[in-house]
Amino acid sequence: MKNLSILTALVALLAACSTSTPSSDVDQLNVRRDSIAGAIESLKAELAEIDLQLAAADSTRSFASVTIYDVTKGGFDHSFQVYGTVVSDKSVTLFPEMAGTITKVTVKGGERVRAGQLLVAMDASLAQASLAEVKTQLTLAQSVFEKQSRLWEQKIGSEVQYLQAKTQFEALQKRLAAVSRQVAMTTVTAPFDGVIDQVFAKEGEVAAPGMAMVRMVGNGGLRLDMQVPETYIQRIEKGDEVDMHFSAINLDLVGKITAVGNFINAGSRTFGVTVELPKNSDLKANMMASVALKDYSVDSAITVPNRLILQDTKGVNYTYVYVAKGGLGSIERRDLVLGVANNDMTEIKSGITPGEKVVDRGIRSVQPGQTVKLY
């Protein structure tokens, strides 16, 4: 029956080609052209079907073998990588508030300290002498003021004498507070509980404001600060999930963005992003981490592995689809419209549908219309 249908189609084609009409009517020529084209496509389809049947029946023929990838729909996301630095909320370097010779260093690196504990002391002999002098003067001024107050209450003496005694007493009180502050400035103390990271001060050296004495790290939380290119500023939001890898300690963590900066650095064209870190004794201030920031995510998308997307000389992206026919199959080319791609998969906007089978192994050695078999 199929041979008869092919013969009939050939006769029709020959008849159409042999018909000679002197008319130059364009519509009539188009009709004849469409008729011939339809007959050719029909013949091609029937020939392909017969070839497949012959191939399946001929045990002596060999065919290229391929594997297939089943096209499905599923979740898809894209991430990009930046680097961040671990920052402590309580990581400080301590400096002296006044100049002086260092007389005592009471701590070493790695030592735990409490808030207010003395770390470094400087020569305070002059300040202490001034403090003792002011205290003596204050004691006398207080005694005079109290006597003048009693006399004034009894209407004895002048108001000027009372006011002079009061003014002298109050002035010395303020001076005592100032000198006491100067004495306190001759020491460096811990501002909070923590661990001494490094000690720079040495006994006998002359310290001065701006000269680092001690660096310490507090018991506060850690965070990861990173700088992100400004092109991503509309794709990064507070609450987005990030994947962090600390290569120095081979640690992987998942966190969420807690802050997104609103300022673009004019020099680097970046903005700041912060992730709060969980408590972990292995994490240290200034440690580096590579961070995968998710900037695109969809719940349902058609995706295929990147290796299965080809490109022709005209820049058209395409792939090959396996169409099963009996025990064998034929290859069809499908041009693709691509979406976002990550390291492994590419989102397909159009060109293939779920349920189709993309050629995997052997995709670069097959051609459209080729008969193949599965491994």
SERO-4910 file (N, C-alpha, C, O; in steps of 0.05 Angstrom, whole numbers):
BEGIN
 pado doro    nc1    nc2    nc3   cac1   cac2   cac3    cc1    cc2    cc3    oc1    oc2    oc3
  Met    A     17    -24      0      0      0      0     17     25      0     11     44    -14
  Lys    A     39     25     16     56     49     17     70     53    -10     73     76    -18
  Asn    A     79     31    -23     91     34    -50     71     46    -69     79     63    -86
  Leu    A     45     38    -67     25     49    -85     20     78    -80     17     94    -99
  Ser    A     21     87    -54     16    115    -48     39    132    -58     35    154    -67
  Ile    A     64    121    -56     87    136    -66     85    139    -96     90    160   -106
  Leu    A     78    116   -109     75    118   -139     54    138   -147     58    154   -165
  Thr    A     32    138   -132     10    158   -138     20    186   -135     15    204   -152
  Ala    A     36    191   -113     46    218   -108     66    226   -130     66    249   -138
  Leu    A     82    207   -140    101    213   -161     87    220   -187     95    239   -201
  Val    A     66    205   -193     50    211   -217     39    239   -215     39    254   -235
  Ala    A     28    245   -192     16    272   -189     37    293   -192     32    314   -204
  Leu    A     61    288   -181     82    308   -183     91    312   -212     94    334   -221
  Leu    A     94    289   -226    102    291   -254     80    305   -271     86    321   -289
  Ala    A     55    299   -265     34    312   -279     34    342   -275     29    358   -293
  Ala    A     39    349   -250     39    378   -243     62    392   -257     59    414   -267
  Cys    A     85    378   -259    108    390   -272    106    391   -302    116    410   -315
  Ser    A     91    371   -314     89    370   -343     67    388   -354     66    393   -378
  Thr    A     49    397   -336     27    413   -346     38    440   -355     52    454   -340
  Ser    A     32    447   -379     42    472   -391     19    491   -395      1    486   -410
  Thr    A     21    514   -381      0    534   -384     12    560   -392     30    570   -379
  Pro    A      3    571   -414     15    596   -423      7    619   -405     18    641   -407
  Ser    A    -12    615   -386    -21    637   -369      2    646   -351     17    629   -341
  Ser    A      4    672   -347     25    683   -329     12    692   -303     24    708   -288
  Asp    A    -11    683   -297    -25    691   -273     -9    682   -248     -4    658   -245
  Val    A     -1    701   -231     16    695   -208      2    676   -188     14    658   -177
  Asp    A    -24    680   -183    -39    664   -164    -39    635   -173    -36    617   -157
  Gln    A    -43    631   -199    -43    603   -209    -16    590   -206    -15    566   -199
  Leu    A      6    605   -210     32    594   -207     38    587   -177     50    567   -171
  Asn    A     28    604   -159     32    599   -131     17    574   -122     28    558   -106
  Val    A     -7    570   -133    -22    546   -126     -7    521   -135     -5    501   -120
  Arg    A      3    522   -160     18    499   -170     43    494   -154     51    471   -148
  Arg    A     57    516   -146     81    513   -130     75    500   -103     90    482    -94
  Asp    A     54    509    -89     46    498    -64     39    469    -66     45    453    -48
  Ser    A     26    462    -88     18    434    -92     42    416    -95     44    394    -84
  Ile    A     62    425   -111     86    410   -115    102    407    -88    111    385    -82
  Ala    A    104    429    -74    119    429    -48    106    410    -29    120    395    -14
  Gly    A     79    410    -27     65    392     -9     70    363    -17     73    346      1
  Ala    A     70    357    -43     75    330    -51    103    321    -44    107    298    -36
  Ile    A    123    339    -47    151    332    -40    153    326    -10    166    307     -3
  Glu    A    141    343      7    143    339     36    130    312     44    140    298     61
  Ser    A    108    306     31     94    281     37    111    257     29    113    238     44
  Leu    A    125    260      6    142    238     -3    166    235     16    175    212     23
  Lys    A    177    258     26    200    256     44    192    242     70    207    226     80
  Ala    A    168    249     80    159    236    105    156    206    102    163    191    119
  Glu    A    144    198     79    139    170     74    166    155     70    169    132     79
  Leu    A    184    168     56    210    156     52    225    152     78    238    132     83
  Ala    A    223    172     96    237    170    122    225    147    138    240    133    151
  Glu    A    199    144    138    186    123    152    194     96    141    200     77    157
  Ile    A    196     93    115    204     68    103    233     62    110    241     39    115
  Asp    A    251     83    109    279     79    116    282     69    145    298     51    150
  Leu    A    266     80    163    267     70    191    259     41    193    271     26    207
  Gln    A    238     34    178    229      6    179    249    -13    167    254    -35    177
  Leu    A    261     -4    145    282    -20    132    306    -23    150    318    -44    153
  Ala    A    313     -1    163    336     -1    181    332    -20    204    349    -35    212
  Ala    A    308    -20    215    302    -37    238    302    -66    229    309    -84    245
  Ala    A    294    -71    204    292    -99    195    319   -110    185    323   -134    184
  Asp    A    337    -92    179    363   -100    167    384   -103    190    393    -83    201
  Ser    A    390   -128    197    408   -133    219    437   -127    211    454   -127    228
  Thr    A    442   -123    186    470   -119    177    478    -89    179    502    -83    178
  Arg    A    459    -71    182    465    -42    184    472    -34    212    461    -45    232
  Ser    A    490    -15    214    498     -5    241    490     24    242    490     39    222
  Phe    A    482     33    267    473     61    271    488     73    294    497     59    313
  Ala    A    491     99    293    504    113    315    487    110    340    462    111    339
  Ser    A    500    107    362    486    104    388    487    130    403    508    144    404
  Val    A    465    137    416    464    162    432    450    156    459    436    136    462
  Thr    A    455    174    478    439    174    502    422    199    502    426    217    486
  Ile    A    402    200    519    383    222    519    380    234    546    385    222    567
  Tyr    A    372    260    546    366    275    571    336    282    570    328    296    551
  Asp    A    321    273    590    292    280    590    287    308    599    296    316    621
  Val    A    273    323    583    267    351    589    244    353    610    223    341    606
  Thr    A    249    367    631    229    371    652    228    400    661    244    416    652
  Lys    A    208    406    678    206    432    690    213    431    719    206    411    732
  Gly    A    226    451    729    232    451    758    243    478    766    245    497    750
  Gly    A    251    480    791    262    505    802    289    511    790    304    493    783
  Phe    A    295    537    788    321    545    776    330    571    789    313    589    793
  Asp    A    356    573    794    366    598    805    394    604    795    408    586    785
  His    A    402    629    797    428    637    787    442    652    810    430    668    824
  Ser    A    468    647    813    483    661    834    509    672    822    518    662    801
  Phe    A    520    692    835    547    702    827    564    703    852    553    703    875
  Gln    A    590    704    848    608    701    871    623    727    877    632    741    859
  Val    A    624    733    903    641    756    913    656    745    937    652    723    946
  Tyr    A    674    762    947    689    755    971    683    774    994    679    798    989
  Gly    A    682    763   1018    676    779   1041    696    776   1063    712    757   1062
  Thr    A    696    794   1083    714    793   1105    699    792   1131    679    806   1135
  Val    A    707    775   1149    695    772   1175    702    796   1192    726    803   1195
  Val    A    682    809   1204    686    833   1220    673    828   1247    651    818   1249
  Ser    A    687    835   1269    677    832   1296    663    859   1304    673    880   1298
  Asp    A    640    856   1317    627    880   1327    644    893   1349    640    917   1355
  Lys    A    662    878   1361    678    888   1383    707    881   1378    719    865   1393
  Ser    A    719    891   1357    747    888   1350    759    915   1349    754    931   1331
  Val    A    776    922   1369    786    949   1372    816    949   1377    828    930   1387
  Thr    A    829    971   1369    857    977   1376    856   1000   1396    844   1021   1390
  Leu    A    870    997   1418    869   1017   1439    894   1035   1438    916   1025   1434
  Phe    A    890   1061   1443    911   1081   1442    911   1097   1468    890   1099   1481
  Pro    A    934   1108   1475    935   1125   1500    923   1152   1494    923   1161   1471
  Glu    A    912   1164   1515    900   1191   1511    920   1213   1517    914   1236   1511
  Met    A    943   1207   1528    963   1227   1533    991   1215   1532    994   1190   1533
  Ala    A   1011   1232   1529   1038   1222   1527   1049   1214   1554   1040   1225   1575
  Gly    A   1068   1195   1554   1080   1187   1580   1097   1162   1576   1094   1148   1555
  Thr    A   1114   1157   1594   1131   1133   1594   1116   1109   1604   1104   1110   1625
  Ile    A   1117   1087   1588   1103   1063   1596   1118   1049   1619   1141   1043   1617
  Thr    A   1104   1045   1641   1116   1033   1665   1108   1004   1670   1121    990   1683
  Lys    A   1085    996   1658   1076    969   1663   1057    960   1640   1040    974   1631
  Val    A   1062    935   1631   1044    921   1612   1035    896   1626   1051    879   1632
  Thr    A   1009    894   1631    999    873   1648    987    849   1633    979    829   1646
  Val    A    986    849   1607    973    827   1592    991    818   1569   1010    831   1562
  Lys    A    984    794   1559    998    782   1536    977    774   1515    954    772   1521
  Gly    A    987    769   1490    969    761   1469    955    734   1476    968    716   1486
  Gly    A    929    733   1470    913    709   1476    901    708   1503    885    690   1509
  Glu    A    907    727   1520    896    728   1547    868    739   1548    862    759   1535
  Arg    A    851    727   1564    824    737   1567    824    759   1589    837    757   1609
  Val    A    808    780   1584    807    802   1603    778    810   1607    760    804   1592
  Arg    A    774    824   1630    747    834   1637    746    864   1632    766    878   1631
  Ala    A    722    874   1628    718    903   1624    729    918   1647    724    912   1671
  Gly    A    745    940   1641    757    956   1662    783    947   1672    796    961   1688
  Gln    A    792    923   1664    818    912   1673    841    929   1662    840    937   1639
  Leu    A    861    934   1679    885    949   1670    901    933   1650    908    910   1655
  Leu    A    908    946   1628    924    933   1607    952    945   1606    972    931   1605
  Val    A    953    972   1605    979    986   1603    978   1010   1622    958   1024   1624
  Ala    A   1000   1014   1637   1002   1037   1655   1026   1054   1647   1047   1044   1639
  Met    A   1022   1081   1649   1044   1100   1643   1051   1115   1668   1036   1115   1688
  Asp    A   1074   1129   1667   1083   1144   1690   1063   1165   1697   1057   1183   1681
  Ala    A   1052   1164   1722   1031   1183   1730   1040   1199   1754   1023   1210   1769
  Ser    A   1066   1201   1759   1076   1214   1783   1068   1244   1784   1060   1254   1805
  Leu    A   1071   1258   1761   1063   1286   1761   1033   1290   1766   1025   1307   1781
  Ala    A   1018   1273   1752    989   1275   1755    980   1268   1783    962   1281   1794
  Gln    A    994   1249   1795    987   1241   1823    994   1263   1842    979   1268   1861
  Ala    A   1016   1277   1838   1024   1299   1855   1004   1322   1853    997   1334   1873
  Ser    A    995   1328   1829    975   1349   1825    949   1341   1839    936   1358   1850
  Leu    A    943   1316   1837    918   1306   1850    919   1310   1880    900   1318   1893
  Ala    A    942   1303   1892    945   1305   1921    943   1334   1930    931   1341   1950
  Glu    A    955   1352   1914    955   1381   1920    926   1392   1919    918   1407   1936
  Val    A    911   1383   1898    884   1393   1895    866   1383   1918    849   1397   1928
  Lys    A    871   1358   1926    855   1347   1948    860   1362   1974    841   1367   1989
  Thr    A    885   1370   1979    891   1386   2003    877   1413   2002    865   1422   2021
  Gln    A    879   1426   1979    866   1452   1976    836   1449   1978    822   1467   1990
  Leu    A    825   1428   1968    796   1424   1970    787   1420   1999    766   1430   2007
  Thr    A    803   1405   2014    796   1401   2042    794   1428   2057    776   1432   2072
  Leu    A    814   1445   2052    814   1471   2065    791   1488   2055    777   1501   2071
  Ala    A    786   1488   2029    764   1504   2018    737   1495   2029    719   1511   2033
  Gln    A    734   1469   2032    709   1458   2043    704   1467   2071    682   1475   2079
  Ser    A    726   1467   2087    723   1475   2115    716   1505   2117    699   1513   2133
  Val    A    730   1522   2101    724   1550   2101    695   1555   2092    681   1572   2103
  Phe    A    686   1541   2071    659   1545   2060    638   1538   2081    618   1552   2085
  Glu    A    643   1515   2095    623   1507   2115    621   1527   2138    599   1533   2148
  Lys    A    645   1539   2147    644   1559   2168    630   1584   2159    614   1596   2174
  Gln    A    636   1593   2134    623   1617   2124    593   1612   2120    577   1631   2123
  Ser    A    585   1588   2114    556   1582   2111    542   1584   2138    520   1595   2139
  Arg    A    555   1574   2160    542   1576   2186    541   1605   2195    520   1614   2206
  Leu    A    562   1621   2189    562   1649   2197    540   1664   2181    527   1682   2191
  Trp    A    538   1658   2156    519   1672   2139    490   1666   2147    473   1683   2146
  Glu    A    486   1641   2156    459   1634   2166    453   1649   2192    429   1654   2197
  Gln    A    474   1658   2207    469   1673   2232    471   1703   2227    471   1719   2245
  Lys    A    472   1711   2201    474   1739   2193    500   1752   2203    500   1776   2208
  Ile    A    521   1735   2204    547   1746   2212    565   1745   2188    566   1726   2173
  Gly    A    580   1766   2184    597   1769   2161    582   1779   2136    558   1784   2137
  Ser    A    598   1784   2115    586   1795   2091    579   1773   2071    589   1751   2072
  Glu    A    561   1780   2053    553   1762   2032    577   1756   2013    579   1734   2003
  Val    A    594   1776   2009    617   1772   1992    635   1750   2002    645   1734   1987
  Gln    A    640   1750   2028    657   1730   2040    645   1702   2036    659   1683   2030
  Tyr    A    619   1700   2039    605   1674   2035    607   1665   2006    614   1642   2001
  Leu    A    603   1684   1987    604   1676   1959    632   1669   1951    636   1651   1934
  Gln    A    652   1683   1961    680   1677   1955    687   1648   1964    700   1633   1950
  Ala    A    679   1641   1988    684   1614   1999    670   1593   1982    681   1572   1977
  Lys    A    645   1599   1974    630   1579   1958    643   1576   1931    646   1553   1922
  Thr    A    650   1598   1918    662   1596   1892    689   1581   1892    694   1565   1875
  Gln    A    705   1586   1913    731   1573   1915    726   1543   1919    741   1527   1907
  Phe    A    707   1535   1935    702   1507   1940    692   1493   1914    702   1471   1908
  Glu    A    674   1505   1900    663   1493   1875    684   1491   1854    685   1472   1838
  Ala    A    701   1512   1852    723   1511   1832    742   1488   1837    751   1475   1818
  Leu    A    749   1484   1862    768   1463   1869    755   1435   1865    769   1416   1858
  Gln    A    729   1433   1868    715   1408   1862    718   1401   1832    723   1378   1825
  Lys    A    714   1421   1815    717   1417   1786    746   1410   1779    751   1394   1762
  Arg    A    764   1424   1792    792   1419   1786    800   1391   1795    815   1377   1781
  Leu    A    789   1381   1817    795   1354   1826    785   1334   1805    799   1314   1800
  Ala    A    761   1339   1794    751   1320   1774    769   1320   1749    774   1299   1737
  Ala    A    779   1344   1742    796   1346   1718    823   1332   1723    832   1317   1705
  Val    A    835   1336   1746    860   1323   1752    857   1292   1755    874   1277   1746
  Ser    A    834   1284   1766    829   1255   1768    827   1243   1740    836   1221   1736
  Arg    A    815   1258   1722    813   1248   1694    840   1246   1682    845   1227   1667
  Gln    A    858   1265   1688    885   1264   1678    900   1239   1688    915   1226   1674
  Val    A    895   1233   1713    908   1209   1725    898   1184   1711    913   1166   1704
  Ala    A    871   1183   1705    860   1160   1691    871   1157   1663    873   1135   1653
  Met    A    878   1180   1651    889   1179   1623    916   1167   1622    926   1162   1600
  Thr    A    929   1163   1645    955   1150   1644    954   1120   1644    974   1106   1645
  Thr    A    930   1109   1641    926   1080   1639    909   1073   1615    893   1089   1606
  Val    A    913   1049   1605    896   1038   1583    882   1014   1595    895    995   1604
  Thr    A    855   1014   1595    840    992   1606    822    980   1585    817    991   1564
  Ala    A    813    955   1591    795    941   1572    768    953   1571    755    957   1593
  Pro    A    757    961   1548    731    973   1546    708    953   1549    685    960   1554
  Phe    A    714    927   1546    694    906   1548    708    879   1552    732    878   1550
  Asp    A    692    859   1558    703    832   1561    713    822   1534    700    827   1514
  Gly    A    736    808   1534    746    798   1508    772    784   1511    781    776   1533
  Val    A    786    782   1488    812    768   1486    832    788   1474    826    801   1455
  Ile    A    856    788   1486    877    805   1476    888    791   1450    898    769   1451
  Asp    A    887    806   1428    896    794   1403    926    799   1399    941    782   1392
  Gln    A    935    824   1405    963    831   1402    970    854   1420    954    873   1424
  Val    A    994    853   1432   1004    875   1449   1026    889   1435   1046    876   1428
  Phe    A   1024    915   1431   1044    931   1418   1062    946   1437   1085    952   1432
  Ala    A   1051    952   1461   1065    968   1481   1088    953   1493   1087    929   1497
  Lys    A   1110    968   1500   1133    956   1513   1141    974   1536   1142    998   1534
  Glu    A   1148    962   1559   1156    977   1582   1181    994   1576   1200    984   1564
  Gly    A   1180   1019   1584   1203   1037   1580   1200   1055   1555   1213   1075   1554
  Glu    A   1182   1047   1537   1177   1064   1514   1161   1089   1522   1148   1089   1542
  Val    A   1164   1110   1506   1148   1134   1510   1123   1133   1492   1126   1133   1467
  Ala    A   1100   1131   1504   1075   1130   1489   1065   1157   1483   1071   1177   1496
  Ala    A   1049   1159   1461   1037   1184   1453   1010   1178   1441   1005   1156   1431
  Pro    A    992   1198   1441    966   1194   1428    969   1186   1398    985   1198   1384
  Gly    A    955   1165   1390    957   1155   1363    976   1131   1360    978   1119   1339
  Met    A    990   1125   1382   1008   1102   1382    994   1078   1393    985   1078   1416
  Ala    A    991   1056   1377    975   1033   1385    988   1019   1409   1012   1014   1410
  Met    A    971   1012   1429    980    998   1453    973    969   1452    990    951   1456
  Val    A    947    963   1448    936    936   1449    914    933   1429    898    952   1424
  Arg    A    912    910   1416    889    903   1400    874    880   1413    886    860   1421
  Met    A    848    884   1416    832    863   1429    806    858   1414    796    875   1400
  Val    A    796    834   1418    771    825   1405    752    818   1426    758    802   1444
  Gly    A    728    830   1425    708    825   1445    692    800   1440    696    786   1421
  Asn    A    673    795   1458    657    771   1457    631    776   1441    613    759   1442
  Gly    A    630    798   1426    606    804   1411    604    787   1386    621    770   1381
  Gly    A    583    790   1371    578    774   1347    596    782   1324    609    803   1324
  Leu    A    597    764   1304    613    768   1280    594    772   1256    572    762   1256
  Arg    A    604    786   1237    589    790   1212    608    788   1188    632    791   1191
  Leu    A    596    784   1165    612    782   1140    605    806   1123    582    810   1115
  Asp    A    624    823   1118    620    847   1101    632    842   1074    654    831   1071
  Met    A    617    849   1053    627    846   1025    619    870   1009    601    885   1015
  Gln    A    634    874    987    628    895    968    618    882    942    632    865    930
  Val    A    595    891    932    581    879    909    580    900    887    574    923    892
  Pro    A    586    892    862    585    911    839    557    924    837    537    911    842
  Glu    A    557    950    830    532    965    829    511    954    810    488    960    812
  Thr    A    520    938    790    501    927    770    481    908    783    460    902    772
  Tyr    A    487    899    808    469    880    821    451    894    842    437    880    857
  Ile    A    451    920    844    438    933    866    408    929    867    396    930    888
  Gln    A    396    925    843    367    920    843    359    891    845    336    884    845
  Arg    A    380    873    847    374    845    848    380    833    876    374    810    882
  Ile    A    393    849    893    400    840    920    382    853    940    379    877    940
  Glu    A    369    837    957    351    848    977    357    836   1005    368    814   1007
  Lys    A    349    850   1025    352    841   1053    336    815   1056    312    815   1047
  Gly    A    347    795   1068    333    769   1072    340    748   1051    334    725   1055
  Asp    A    354    756   1029    363    737   1009    383    717   1022    399    724   1038
  Glu    A    381    692   1013    398    671   1023    425    671   1009    426    676    985
  Val    A    446    666   1024    473    665   1012    487    640   1022    482    629   1043
  Asp    A    506    630   1005    523    607   1012    551    617   1016    562    631    998
  Met    A    563    611   1039    590    621   1045    609    597   1049    602    577   1061
  His    A    633    601   1038    654    581   1041    679    593   1052    691    612   1040
  Phe    A    688    584   1076    712    593   1088    734    573   1083    737    553   1097
  Ser    A    750    578   1063    770    559   1054    792    554   1075    803    532   1076
  Ala    A    798    574   1091    820    571   1111    813    549   1131    831    535   1141
  Ile    A    788    545   1137    780    525   1157    761    504   1144    750    488   1158
  Asn    A    758    505   1118    741    486   1103    713    485   1115    703    463   1122
  Leu    A    701    508   1118    674    510   1130    654    522   1111    660    543   1099
  Asp    A    631    509   1108    610    520   1092    586    528   1110    578    512   1127
  Leu    A    576    552   1105    553    562   1121    532    574   1102    539    583   1081
  Val    A    507    573   1111    485    586   1097    475    608   1115    470    604   1139
  Gly    A    471    631   1103    461    654   1119    442    671   1103    436    665   1080
  Lys    A    433    693   1115    415    711   1102    426    740   1103    439    747   1123
  Ile    A    422    755   1083    431    783   1082    416    799   1103    391    798   1103
  Thr    A    430    813   1120    418    829   1141    418    859   1135    404    874   1147
  Ala    A    435    867   1116    436    895   1110    447    899   1081    466    885   1073
  Val    A    434    917   1066    443    924   1039    448    954   1039    431    970   1045
  Gly    A    472    962   1031    480    990   1031    465   1006   1009    457    995    988
  Asn    A    461   1031   1015    448   1050    996    468   1070    984    460   1089    971
  Phe    A    494   1065    988    514   1083    979    533   1069    960    542   1047    966
  Ile    A    538   1081    936    556   1070    917    583   1083    920    586   1107    919
  Asn    A    604   1066    924    631   1076    926    640   1086    899    641   1072    880
  Ala    A    647   1112    898    655   1124    873    680   1112    860    683   1112    836
  Gly    A    698   1102    877    722   1091    866    719   1062    856    729   1056    834
  Ser    A    706   1045    871    703   1017    864    677   1010    850    674    988    839
  Arg    A    658   1029    850    631   1025    839    618   1000    851    606    984    837
  Thr    A    619    999    877    607    976    892    590    987    915    593   1011    922
  Phe    A    574    970    926    558    977    950    561    954    971    568    931    964
  Gly    A    557    961    996    562    942   1017    538    923   1022    515    931   1021
  Val    A    545    899   1029    525    878   1037    535    864   1062    559    858   1063
  Thr    A    518    859   1081    526    847   1106    510    822   1113    486    822   1108
  Val    A    523    802   1123    510    777   1132    519    772   1161    543    771   1167
  Glu    A    500    770   1179    506    763   1207    514    733   1208    501    716   1197
  Leu    A    536    728   1223    546    701   1224    537    687   1251    535    701   1271
  Pro    A    533    661   1250    526    647   1275    551    644   1292    573    648   1283
  Lys    A    546    639   1318    569    635   1336    584    610   1328    573    588   1326
  Asn    A    610    613   1324    628    591   1317    656    598   1325    667    618   1317
  Ser    A    667    581   1342    693    587   1353    715    586   1332    737    597   1337
  Asp    A    710    574   1309    731    572   1288    732    598   1272    753    603   1259
  Leu    A    712    614   1273    711    639   1257    727    661   1272    724    665   1296
  Lys    A    745    674   1257    761    695   1268    758    721   1252    752    720   1228
  Ala    A    762    743   1266    760    769   1252    781    771   1230    803    761   1233
  Asn    A    773    783   1207    789    788   1184    793    762   1167    808    763   1147
  Met    A    779    740   1174    780    716   1157    764    721   1131    745    736   1131
  Met    A    774    710   1109    761    713   1083    742    691   1077    745    668   1086
  Ala    A    721    697   1061    702    677   1052    693    683   1024    689    706   1017
  Ser    A    689    662   1008    676    666    982    646    662    986    637    644   1000
  Val    A    631    680    973    602    681    978    587    679    952    593    694    933
  Ala    A    567    661    951    550    659    927    524    674    933    508    666    951
  Leu    A    520    696    919    496    712    923    475    705    901    482    707    877
  Lys    A    451    698    909    430    691    890    416    716    880    404    731    895
  Asp    A    417    720    853    405    744    841    382    737    822    370    755    811
  Tyr    A    375    711    819    353    704    801    343    677    810    358    658    815
  Ser    A    316    674    812    304    649    820    276    647    810    260    666    811
  Val    A    269    623    799    242    618    790    234    590    800    251    573    803
  Asp    A    208    586    805    198    561    816    195    540    794    197    516    799
  Ser    A    189    548    769    183    530    748    196    539    722    189    560    711
  Ala    A    215    524    712    229    532    687    239    507    673    245    487    686
  Ile    A    240    508    646    252    487    630    282    492    629    290    514    621
  Thr    A    297    473    637    327    476    637    340    451    624    329    429    626
  Val    A    363    456    612    379    434    602    408    440    610    415    463    614
  Pro    A    424    419    612    453    423    618    466    440    597    460    439    573
  Asn    A    485    456    605    499    475    587    512    460    564    514    470    542
  Arg    A    522    436    569    537    421    549    519    412    525    529    405    504
  Leu    A    492    413    529    474    404    508    464    427    490    447    423    473
  Ile    A    475    451    494    467    474    478    490    480    459    513    485    467
  Leu    A    484    479    433    503    484    412    498    511    399    477    523    403
  Gln    A    517    520    382    513    546    369    525    543    341    548    534    338
  Asp    A    510    552    320    520    550    293    536    575    286    541    592    303
  Thr    A    546    576    261    563    597    252    549    624    252    562    645    251
  Lys    A    523    624    252    508    649    252    501    658    280    487    679    284
  Gly    A    510    644    300    505    651    328    478    642    338    470    651    359
  Val    A    465    624    324    439    613    333    443    590    352    458    571    345
  Asn    A    430    591    375    432    569    394    412    547    387    389    553    380
  Tyr    A    421    522    389    403    500    382    411    475    397    432    474    410
  Thr    A    395    455    395    401    429    406    389    407    388    373    414    370
  Tyr    A    395    383    393    384    360    377    365    344    395    371    338    418
  Val    A    342    338    384    321    323    399    319    295    386    319    292    361
  Tyr    A    316    275    403    312    247    394    282    241    392    267    245    412
  Val    A    273    233    368    245    226    364    243    196    359    252    186    339
  Ala    A    231    182    378    229    153    376    210    144    354    188    155    351
  Lys    A    219    124    338    202    113    317    209     83    316    229     75    304
  Gly    A    191     68    329    196     39    331    220     34    349    222     45    371
  Gly    A    238     16    340    261      9    356    284     29    353    304     27    367
  Leu    A    281     47    333    302     67    329    291     95    333    269     98    345
  Gly    A    305    115    324    296    142    327    310    160    307    330    152    295
  Ser    A    299    184    303    311    203    284    318    228    299    307    233    321
  Ile    A    336    243    288    346    268    300    332    292    288    331    295    264
  Glu    A    323    310    305    311    335    296    326    359    310    333    357    333
  Arg    A    331    380    295    344    404    306    322    422    317    301    426    304
  Arg    A    328    434    340    310    453    352    325    479    359    343    478    375
  Asp    A    318    501    346    330    527    354    318    536    380    294    533    385
  Leu    A    335    548    397    328    554    424    329    584    430    346    599    418
  Val    A    311    593    447    313    620    459    321    616    488    306    604    504
  Leu    A    344    626    495    355    621    522    348    642    542    344    666    535
  Gly    A    347    634    567    344    652    589    370    655    604    391    659    592
  Val    A    368    654    631    392    657    648    406    630    650    394    609    650
  Ala    A    433    631    652    449    607    655    466    609    680    475    630    687
  Asn    A    468    586    694    487    585    716    510    566    709    514    561    685
  Asn    A    525    557    728    549    541    721    542    514    708    559    502    694
  Asp    A    518    504    713    511    477    704    488    477    683    489    461    664
  Met    A    468    493    688    443    492    672    437    518    659    446    539    668
  Thr    A    421    517    638    411    541    624    381    540    622    369    519    616
  Glu    A    368    562    628    339    565    626    331    567    596    343    583    582
  Ile    A    311    552    588    302    552    560    275    566    559    256    556    570
  Lys    A    274    588    544    249    603    542    231    590    521    206    589    525
  Ser    A    242    581    499    226    567    478    244    550    461    268    554    460
  Gly    A    232    531    447    247    513    429    243    484    435    242    467    417
  Ile    A    240    478    461    234    450    469    213    451    491    208    472    504
  Thr    A    199    428    495    178    427    515    183    403    534    198    385    527
  Pro    A    171    404    558    175    382    577    166    356    564    145    355    550
  Gly    A    180    334    569    174    308    558    190    301    534    193    277    527
  Glu    A    202    321    521    219    315    498    246    304    507    253    307    531
  Lys    A    260    292    489    286    279    496    308    292    480    309    289    455
  Val    A    326    305    494    349    318    481    372    298    480    377    284    499
  Val    A    385    297    457    408    280    454    430    289    473    437    313    474
  Asp    A    441    270    488    463    276    507    489    266    495    503    281    481
  Arg    A    496    242    502    521    231    491    518    227    461    500    214    451
  Gly    A    537    238    446    536    237    417    524    261    403    520    261    379
  Ile    A    517    282    419    503    305    407    520    319    386    509    331    368
  Arg    A    546    318    389    563    333    370    570    317    345    584    327    327
  Ser    A    560    293    343    567    276    320    542    269    303    545    255    283
  Val    A    518    278    311    494    271    296    486    294    278    495    317    282
  Gln    A    468    288    260    458    309    241    427    307    240    416    285    245
  Pro    A    414    328    233    384    327    230    376    306    210    388    304    188
  Gly    A    356    290    216    346    269    199    361    243    201    352    223    189
  Gln    A    382    242    216    398    218    219    383    197    236    370    204    255
  Thr    A    385    172    228    374    150    244    394    140    264    417    134    257
  Val    A    385    139    289    403    131    311    389    110    329    365    106    326
  Lys    A    405     98    346    394     80    366    403     89    393    423    103    396
  Leu    A    389     80    414    397     86    441    417     66    452    416     43    445
  Tyr    A    434     75    470    452     57    483    436     38    500    448     21    514
***
